[in-house]
Amino acid sequence: MKRIFWIVVILLALGLAARSLSRAFVPTSAYAHATLGTVKKIVTGSVTIAAAAESQIASPEDGLVLPANFLLKEGQIVAAGDVLARLDPGQIPFEQKEAQINLDQVNSRLAGRLPSEIDLERMQNNLADKKKESDAGFLGKADYAEYELQVAVQLALATKERADLVLQKSVLENSLANYADQLKRLDITAPYDGVITSVLAHPGDLLSKGQPVANIISRELKIAAEVNQDDIAYVQANETADIHFFAYPDKIPAKVKLVLPSSDKTTQRFTVLLDVANPPVALFAGLTGEVGFLAGEHDHVLRVPRRALYNNSLFVANNGRVEVRAVTPGFLTLTQAEIKSGVAEGEIVLTENLDLLRNGDRVSLTTDEDAKK
């Protein structure tokens, strides 16, 4: 009898211990309430800044770099068309000057009466007198015809002399244009507004055509974001965006300039070009960061913390027990999830240790602050 008593005592103790252990191992979870509010759809991506153009400046012709007018130096800000250096023109300036002198002389002769034209005018006046003598019978018709032939020959000479001068003028003008073009081709110029990053040639260097002279990057910057193909449909031209460059603490407002129509073959991500008007901080090529696009906004919808959503299900606490409910999510942000069906306003949804919970399990609720301790 005594033995049976102790067996009963031991069994009761084991039962109490098991009950205490079961209570001790009830999982805990932070919770939140399903509430009505606004959910904004934010599409994120990585963003980088690069120079819109980067290239080498090459020598346009063979030639010796002159020390005069040599303006190439690292860090120099240049404008499109600026002459940065010149090649030795050789005899071109002298030939150009001689051609200009000859052209001035030809123009001067063309501006006045040519000697052949003066002789023609004199002969035409004389022919008029001969006509009167012929009509009066004092000059034979054969003699008059001879005078008339001489005037015609002189007219041809005068016409040819002026035509030869006009042709000579055209040749000289073409020569001058050619000399000017040759001199222009000896100028080493900036292809666009930019900054010289390195200098590869110096005064006295003998360059060959196409030889690199300097490297240049454009002052215009290209701000490009990379967005996953699953989200690119939400990004449209002229939409607003917020950029956070890692070098600066504050977000910078931007606008979508263009969505390029094809994705990268390796990453399958799409490139979105952004425009930042009047940036509050200095922007440089090489800056990186992240960007968020406001893709949509749903007002007065049911929402829960994003971390409460687990495989399109919510874990609802009901009288200390877990109810696993399939739900229909809507917009998803980094912190919130819109729920279209499956839960009601005010219900308690669990937000932590969801992988430890099963439908019907007991659960102990704790606040977010307690869960973080």
C-alpha positions as CSV (number, residue, x, y, z in Angstrom):
1,M,0.0,0.0,0.0
2,K,2.8,2.3,0.9
3,R,4.5,1.5,-2.4
4,I,1.3,2.3,-4.4
5,F,1.2,5.7,-2.6
6,W,4.6,6.6,-3.6
7,I,4.0,5.6,-7.2
8,V,0.9,7.9,-7.3
9,V,3.0,10.7,-5.8
10,I,5.7,10.3,-8.4
11,L,3.2,10.2,-11.2
12,L,1.6,13.4,-10.0
13,A,5.0,15.1,-9.7
14,L,5.9,14.0,-13.2
15,G,2.5,15.4,-14.5
16,L,3.1,18.7,-12.8
17,A,6.6,18.8,-14.1
18,A,5.4,18.0,-17.7
19,R,2.8,20.7,-17.4
20,S,5.3,23.2,-16.2
21,L,7.7,22.3,-19.0
22,S,5.0,22.6,-21.6
23,R,4.2,26.1,-20.3
24,A,7.9,27.0,-20.3
25,F,8.3,26.0,-24.0
26,V,5.3,27.8,-25.3
27,P,6.8,29.9,-28.2
28,T,6.6,33.7,-28.0
29,S,6.0,36.1,-30.8
30,A,5.8,39.8,-31.3
31,Y,2.5,41.0,-32.7
32,A,0.8,43.9,-34.5
33,H,-2.8,44.7,-35.4
34,A,-4.2,44.8,-38.9
35,T,-5.0,48.4,-39.5
36,L,-6.5,50.6,-42.3
37,G,-4.1,53.1,-43.9
38,T,-2.1,54.0,-47.0
39,V,0.4,51.6,-48.6
40,K,2.9,53.0,-51.2
41,K,4.5,50.8,-53.7
42,I,8.2,51.5,-53.8
43,V,10.5,50.0,-56.5
44,T,14.1,50.0,-55.5
45,G,17.3,49.7,-57.5
46,S,21.0,50.5,-57.4
47,V,22.3,53.8,-58.9
48,T,25.6,55.0,-60.2
49,I,27.0,58.2,-61.7
50,A,29.2,58.1,-64.7
51,A,30.5,60.7,-67.2
52,A,28.2,61.0,-70.2
53,A,31.2,60.6,-72.4
54,E,34.9,59.6,-72.0
55,S,37.4,59.4,-74.8
56,Q,40.8,60.2,-76.1
57,I,41.8,63.3,-78.0
58,A,44.0,62.3,-81.0
59,S,46.3,64.2,-83.3
60,P,44.4,65.2,-86.4
61,E,47.5,65.1,-88.7
62,D,51.2,64.4,-88.6
63,G,53.2,67.2,-87.1
64,L,55.3,68.8,-84.4
65,V,53.5,70.2,-81.3
66,L,54.2,73.9,-81.0
67,P,55.0,75.4,-77.5
68,A,52.8,78.4,-78.3
69,N,49.0,78.0,-77.5
70,F,49.7,74.7,-75.7
71,L,46.9,74.6,-73.0
72,L,46.8,70.9,-72.1
73,K,47.0,70.1,-68.4
74,E,45.3,67.7,-66.1
75,G,42.2,68.9,-64.5
76,Q,41.6,71.6,-67.0
77,I,38.0,72.5,-67.8
78,V,37.4,72.9,-71.5
79,A,34.5,73.8,-73.8
80,A,33.7,72.1,-77.1
81,G,35.9,73.5,-79.8
82,D,38.5,75.0,-77.5
83,V,42.0,74.9,-79.2
84,L,44.2,73.0,-76.8
85,A,47.4,72.7,-78.9
86,R,48.6,73.4,-82.4
87,L,50.9,71.5,-84.9
88,D,53.6,73.3,-86.8
89,P,52.0,74.6,-90.1
90,G,55.2,74.7,-92.0
91,Q,55.0,76.8,-95.2
92,I,51.2,77.0,-95.2
93,P,50.9,80.5,-93.7
94,F,53.4,81.9,-96.3
95,E,51.5,80.3,-99.2
96,Q,48.3,81.5,-97.7
97,K,49.6,85.1,-97.5
98,E,50.8,85.0,-101.1
99,A,47.5,83.7,-102.3
100,Q,45.7,86.5,-100.5
101,I,47.9,89.2,-102.1
102,N,47.2,87.8,-105.5
103,L,43.5,87.7,-104.8
104,D,43.5,91.3,-103.7
105,Q,45.2,92.3,-106.9
106,V,42.7,90.3,-109.0
107,N,39.8,91.9,-107.2
108,S,41.3,95.3,-107.7
109,R,41.6,94.7,-111.5
110,L,38.0,93.4,-111.6
111,A,36.7,96.4,-109.8
112,G,37.9,98.8,-112.6
113,R,38.0,98.8,-116.4
114,L,40.5,96.5,-118.0
115,P,42.9,97.8,-120.7
116,S,41.2,95.6,-123.3
117,E,37.8,97.1,-122.3
118,I,39.2,100.7,-122.6
119,D,40.5,99.8,-126.2
120,L,37.1,98.3,-127.0
121,E,35.3,101.4,-125.9
122,R,37.6,103.6,-128.1
123,M,37.1,101.3,-131.1
124,Q,33.3,101.2,-130.6
125,N,33.3,105.0,-130.7
126,N,35.4,105.1,-133.8
127,L,33.2,102.5,-135.4
128,A,30.2,104.8,-134.9
129,D,32.0,107.5,-136.8
130,K,32.9,105.1,-139.6
131,K,29.2,104.2,-139.8
132,K,28.3,107.8,-140.5
133,E,31.0,108.0,-143.2
134,S,29.8,104.8,-144.8
135,D,26.2,106.0,-144.8
136,A,27.3,109.3,-146.4
137,G,29.2,107.5,-149.1
138,F,32.7,108.6,-148.0
139,L,33.7,105.1,-146.9
140,G,33.4,101.9,-148.8
141,K,31.4,99.0,-147.5
142,A,34.4,96.7,-147.5
143,D,36.4,99.2,-145.4
144,Y,33.6,99.6,-143.0
145,A,33.2,95.8,-142.7
146,E,37.0,95.6,-141.9
147,Y,36.5,98.1,-139.0
148,E,33.5,96.2,-137.8
149,L,35.5,92.9,-137.7
150,Q,38.3,94.6,-135.7
151,V,35.7,95.7,-133.0
152,A,34.3,92.2,-132.8
153,V,37.8,90.8,-132.2
154,Q,38.4,93.4,-129.5
155,L,35.1,92.5,-127.8
156,A,36.2,88.9,-127.7
157,L,39.6,89.8,-126.2
158,A,38.0,92.0,-123.5
159,T,35.4,89.4,-122.6
160,K,38.2,86.7,-122.4
161,E,40.4,88.9,-120.2
162,R,37.6,89.5,-117.7
163,A,36.6,85.9,-117.7
164,D,40.2,84.8,-117.1
165,L,40.4,87.1,-114.1
166,V,37.1,85.8,-112.7
167,L,38.4,82.2,-113.1
168,Q,41.7,83.2,-111.4
169,K,39.7,84.8,-108.6
170,S,37.8,81.5,-108.1
171,V,41.0,79.5,-108.0
172,L,42.6,81.8,-105.5
173,E,39.5,81.7,-103.3
174,N,39.5,77.9,-103.3
175,S,43.2,77.9,-102.5
176,L,42.6,80.2,-99.5
177,A,39.8,78.0,-98.3
178,N,42.0,75.0,-98.6
179,Y,44.8,76.7,-96.7
180,A,42.4,77.7,-93.9
181,D,41.1,74.1,-93.8
182,Q,44.7,72.8,-93.5
183,L,45.5,75.2,-90.7
184,K,42.2,74.2,-88.9
185,R,43.1,70.5,-89.2
186,L,46.4,71.3,-87.4
187,D,44.4,72.6,-84.3
188,I,44.0,70.0,-81.5
189,T,40.5,70.9,-80.1
190,A,38.2,69.7,-77.3
191,P,35.4,67.4,-78.8
192,Y,32.9,68.4,-76.1
193,D,32.6,70.3,-72.8
194,G,34.7,68.3,-70.3
195,V,37.7,67.9,-68.1
196,I,41.2,66.8,-69.2
197,T,42.1,63.8,-67.1
198,S,45.6,63.0,-68.5
199,V,48.0,64.6,-70.9
200,L,49.9,62.2,-73.3
201,A,51.8,64.7,-75.5
202,H,53.9,67.8,-74.9
203,P,55.5,70.7,-76.8
204,G,58.2,69.5,-79.2
205,D,56.7,66.0,-79.6
206,L,56.5,64.8,-83.2
207,L,53.1,63.2,-83.6
208,S,51.6,60.9,-86.2
209,K,48.0,61.2,-87.3
210,G,45.7,59.5,-84.8
211,Q,48.2,59.4,-82.0
212,P,46.6,60.0,-78.5
213,V,47.2,63.5,-77.1
214,A,45.1,63.5,-74.0
215,N,42.1,61.9,-72.2
216,I,38.9,63.8,-71.6
217,I,35.7,63.1,-69.7
218,S,32.5,65.1,-70.3
219,R,31.2,67.5,-67.6
220,E,27.8,66.2,-68.3
221,L,26.9,63.3,-65.9
222,K,24.8,60.3,-66.6
223,I,22.8,59.0,-63.6
224,A,21.7,55.5,-64.2
225,A,19.7,53.1,-62.0
226,E,19.5,49.3,-62.4
227,V,16.0,47.8,-61.8
228,N,15.0,44.2,-61.7
229,Q,12.8,43.0,-64.6
230,D,10.0,42.1,-62.1
231,D,9.7,45.7,-61.2
232,I,10.5,47.6,-64.4
233,A,6.8,47.8,-65.5
234,Y,6.2,50.1,-62.5
235,V,8.8,52.6,-63.6
236,Q,7.6,55.2,-66.2
237,A,9.1,58.3,-67.7
238,N,8.7,61.5,-65.7
239,E,8.0,59.6,-62.4
240,T,9.6,60.9,-59.3
241,A,12.3,59.1,-57.4
242,D,14.5,59.5,-54.3
243,I,18.2,58.8,-54.5
244,H,20.4,58.0,-51.6
245,F,24.1,58.3,-52.5
246,F,26.2,56.5,-50.0
247,A,28.6,59.5,-49.8
248,Y,25.8,61.8,-48.5
249,P,23.3,61.3,-45.6
250,D,20.2,62.9,-47.2
251,K,18.0,61.7,-50.0
252,I,18.1,63.7,-53.3
253,P,14.9,64.1,-55.4
254,A,15.1,62.9,-59.0
255,K,12.9,62.3,-62.1
256,V,12.9,59.4,-64.6
257,K,14.3,60.7,-67.9
258,L,14.2,57.5,-69.9
259,V,13.7,53.7,-69.4
260,L,16.0,51.9,-71.8
261,P,14.0,49.3,-73.8
262,S,16.4,46.3,-73.3
263,S,17.9,44.6,-70.3
264,D,21.5,43.6,-69.6
265,K,22.1,40.1,-71.0
266,T,24.0,39.0,-67.8
267,T,22.0,40.5,-65.0
268,Q,18.6,40.7,-66.7
269,R,18.2,44.2,-65.1
270,F,16.9,47.3,-66.9
271,T,18.7,50.6,-67.0
272,V,16.7,53.7,-66.0
273,L,18.2,57.2,-66.7
274,L,17.5,59.8,-64.1
275,D,17.6,63.6,-64.0
276,V,18.6,65.5,-60.9
277,A,17.7,69.2,-61.2
278,N,19.7,71.6,-59.0
279,P,21.3,69.0,-56.8
280,P,21.8,70.2,-53.2
281,V,25.3,68.5,-53.1
282,A,28.2,68.1,-55.5
283,L,27.7,65.1,-57.8
284,F,30.8,63.3,-59.3
285,A,31.3,60.5,-61.6
286,G,31.8,57.3,-59.6
287,L,29.3,58.0,-56.9
288,T,27.0,55.0,-56.1
289,G,23.9,54.6,-54.1
290,E,20.3,53.3,-54.1
291,V,17.1,54.7,-55.5
292,G,13.4,54.3,-54.8
293,F,10.6,54.9,-57.3
294,L,7.1,55.6,-56.2
295,A,5.2,53.1,-58.3
296,G,1.8,53.5,-56.9
297,E,-0.3,54.3,-53.8
298,H,-3.4,52.6,-52.3
299,D,-5.4,54.6,-49.7
300,H,-7.6,53.2,-47.0
301,V,-6.5,49.6,-47.4
302,L,-5.9,46.9,-44.8
303,R,-2.2,46.6,-44.0
304,V,0.1,44.7,-41.7
305,P,3.9,44.7,-41.1
306,R,5.7,43.2,-44.0
307,R,7.5,40.7,-41.7
308,A,4.1,39.3,-40.7
309,L,3.6,37.9,-44.2
310,Y,5.0,34.4,-44.5
311,N,4.6,32.5,-47.8
312,N,1.4,34.5,-48.6
313,S,0.0,33.5,-45.2
314,L,-0.6,35.4,-41.9
315,F,-0.3,33.8,-38.4
316,V,-3.3,35.2,-36.5
317,A,-3.4,34.9,-32.7
318,N,-6.9,33.9,-31.5
319,N,-7.5,33.2,-27.8
320,G,-3.8,32.2,-27.3
321,R,-3.8,29.9,-30.3
322,V,-2.3,30.2,-33.8
323,E,-4.5,30.3,-36.8
324,V,-2.6,30.1,-40.1
325,R,-4.6,31.9,-42.8
326,A,-3.9,32.2,-46.5
327,V,-4.2,35.8,-47.6
328,T,-4.2,37.8,-50.8
329,P,-1.4,40.4,-50.7
330,G,-1.4,43.7,-52.6
331,F,1.3,46.3,-52.6
332,L,4.4,45.3,-50.8
333,T,7.0,47.7,-49.4
334,L,10.0,47.2,-47.3
335,T,8.0,47.6,-44.1
336,Q,4.3,47.1,-45.0
337,A,2.1,44.7,-46.8
338,E,-1.3,45.4,-48.2
339,I,-3.8,42.5,-47.5
340,K,-6.7,42.2,-49.8
341,S,-8.4,39.3,-48.1
342,G,-8.0,36.8,-45.3
343,V,-7.8,39.0,-42.2
344,A,-10.0,41.7,-40.7
345,E,-9.2,45.1,-39.3
346,G,-8.0,44.9,-35.7
347,E,-7.0,41.2,-35.7
348,I,-3.7,40.3,-34.1
349,V,-1.0,39.1,-36.5
350,L,2.2,37.6,-35.4
351,T,5.5,39.1,-36.6
352,E,8.3,36.9,-35.2
353,N,9.4,33.2,-34.9
354,L,6.9,32.3,-37.6
355,D,9.0,29.3,-38.7
356,L,8.4,27.8,-35.2
357,L,4.7,28.1,-35.3
358,R,2.0,25.7,-36.6
359,N,-1.7,26.0,-36.9
360,G,-3.3,25.4,-33.5
361,D,-0.2,25.9,-31.5
362,R,-0.3,27.9,-28.3
363,V,1.6,31.1,-28.4
364,S,2.7,33.8,-25.9
365,L,2.4,37.4,-27.1
366,T,5.1,39.9,-26.5
367,T,5.6,43.5,-27.7
368,D,8.2,44.4,-30.3
369,E,10.2,46.1,-27.5
370,D,10.2,43.0,-25.4
371,A,11.2,40.8,-28.3
372,K,14.3,42.9,-28.9
373,K,15.6,42.4,-25.4
